[in-house]
């Protein structure tokens, strides 16, 4: 048996043993090197996107405001395998703030065989704790975070914000200019130019 | 020759099976069950969605909508862009019973016309349309155009929910005289329209 074949067999054997000992690891893409040995690229990458909407709405956003008592709020967590390898031992963990009460969905999900390009979607429905509305004339925002883990290590996270309260409108909207600085400066310049012209003519 | 017989037989079997599948079946006898709700009944439940665009037939108003809420100072927020309107998230959705409230800027910091510059020229009977997130149009007819003073004690009445059985659209922008010291217009132009 020649040397190159022996080396290759040893490398492949070691790789097989490593996989058998720790099956949770991602499968790396390996290439045989010229002259013996292998180069394995361990290229894993995940995208996580968390959105929120009030039940009944069509659009998903990063933030919802004006959530009322007993109104159902939906979170959507999308995780995509944007790497080049299939992975096992994936986990999604959602950190629900104390102010929100879960009514459906799971805060922790685990799965295997996550193929490149594959996307997982999880939905969690919550309501704001009714006790939160005992206060008067208030608005409060809470942030809900979700993380994606591979083999126990955090690989990414995203947040969505829920604002609720009973703030009432006490003033009409200010629908005019927000600043008239430009007009004031222009007016001043015109006045200055006018007085200069007046002096020149005189 | 044998293969030809096999092919023809197979095609005949497929044709007979296909005919069995597509021929009209006799209606099954169903006992009346009044207590069970049809799925179509559930689908018929009216659903409303936030408006994403407001436009008029007669006047030059065609404005995309963002969402606005109550600001920390208690004022109804205005949209961050001059060319965009703001739908109040706590008001009725497009076509829904109650009061759908939309406001937009009248002019910009440079004095140029903003999204609702032409609101003042709407007249009673003019048509206003709302487009919702699902691409559905809702038609409204202007019932009233009026000015309200920013210090009028009843000024907030225009933001009230109104009758849930009737869909009302309230459009608001600035009007009256610009008060440079207060940084505010003295009045608001209010257009109230009813769904037709």
Interface residues (C-beta under 8 A of the other chain):
Chain A: X56 X57 X58 X59 X65 X66 X68 X139 X163 X167 X168 X169 X170 X171 X172 X173 X174 X175 X176 X177 X178 X179 X180 X181 X182 X183 X184
Chain B: X47 X48 X49 X50 X67 X68 X69 X70 X72 X73 X74 X75 X76 X77 X78 X86 X88 X89 X90 X103 X104 X105 X106 X107 X108 X109 X110 X111 X114 X116 X133 X134 X148 X150 X155 X156 X158 X159 X172 X173 X174 X178 X180 X183 X184 X185 X188
